[in-house]
């Protein structure tokens, strides 16, 4: 669904450790050519279209998604790499 948001070329959702226990949702998005993605605007877009448990806590804008030789997105690499992501709870980048 997030892949259909304005300005988003592709995206990948992953679970990341939560300070409260289980996992929080993090979405890594790649902007469409000539577009920019504002994480807060994307979060608002998601809130209006998705169930609350699906709305990502973290949104990261990346130049590209890491892919294996087969073309599959390497989700584990997205979980382990420390990138700056926007946090919807603090409304800041962390």
C-alpha positions in Angstrom: 0.0 0.0 0.0 2.8 2.5 0.8 4.2 1.8 -2.6 1.2 3.7 -4.0 1.9 6.8 -2.0 2.7 10.0 -3.9 6.4 10.2 -4.7 7.3 6.6 -3.7 8.9 4.4 -6.3 9.4 1.3 -4.1 9.4 0.4 -0.4 10.1 -2.4 2.0 8.5 -2.9 5.5 10.5 -4.7 8.2 10.2 -5.4 11.9 12.7 -3.7 14.2 13.2 -4.3 17.9 10.9 -2.3 20.1 11.9 -1.0 23.6 8.6 -2.4 24.9 9.2 -6.0 23.7 8.1 -7.3 20.4 8.8 -5.3 17.2 7.9 -1.9 15.6 7.2 -1.4 11.9 9.9 0.3 9.9 9.5 1.2 6.3 12.3 2.0 3.9 11.2 4.0 0.9 12.9 5.0 -2.3 11.6 8.2 -3.9 10.4 8.3 -7.5 12.6 10.0 -10.0 12.4 13.8 -9.5 10.3 13.4 -6.3 11.1 13.9 -2.6 9.5 12.0 0.2 8.8 13.8 3.5 8.6 11.1 6.2 6.0 13.0 8.3 3.7 13.5 5.3 4.1 9.9 4.4 3.2 8.9 7.9 0.1 11.1 7.8 -0.9 9.5 4.5 -0.5 6.0 6.0 -2.6 7.0 9.1 -5.5 7.9 6.9 -5.4 4.6 4.9 -4.1 1.8 7.1 -5.1 0.0 10.3 -3.2 1.4 13.3 -1.0 -1.7 13.8 0.2 -1.3 10.1 1.2 2.3 10.3 5.0 2.4 10.5 6.7 3.9 13.6 10.0 4.5 11.6 10.3 5.8 8.1 13.7 5.8 6.3 14.2 7.4 2.9 17.0 5.6 1.0 18.6 6.0 -2.4 18.0 2.3 -3.2 17.0 -0.9 -1.5 19.8 -3.5 -1.0 19.2 -6.4 -3.4 20.7 -9.9 -3.8 21.9 -11.1 -7.2 18.4 -12.6 -7.6 16.8 -9.1 -7.3 15.2 -9.9 -3.9 15.4 -7.2 -1.2 17.9 -8.1 1.5 15.7 -7.3 4.5 18.2 -8.6 7.0 20.6 -6.0 5.8 18.0 -3.3 6.4 17.5 -4.5 10.0 21.2 -4.5 10.8 22.4 -1.3 9.2 22.1 1.7 11.3 20.5 4.4 9.2 18.8 7.6 10.2 15.1 7.1 10.3 12.2 9.4 11.2 10.4 8.3 14.4 6.7 9.0 14.5 6.6 8.9 18.3 9.2 11.6 18.8 8.5 13.3 15.4 12.3 13.5 15.0 15.1 11.7 13.1 17.0 9.2 15.2 
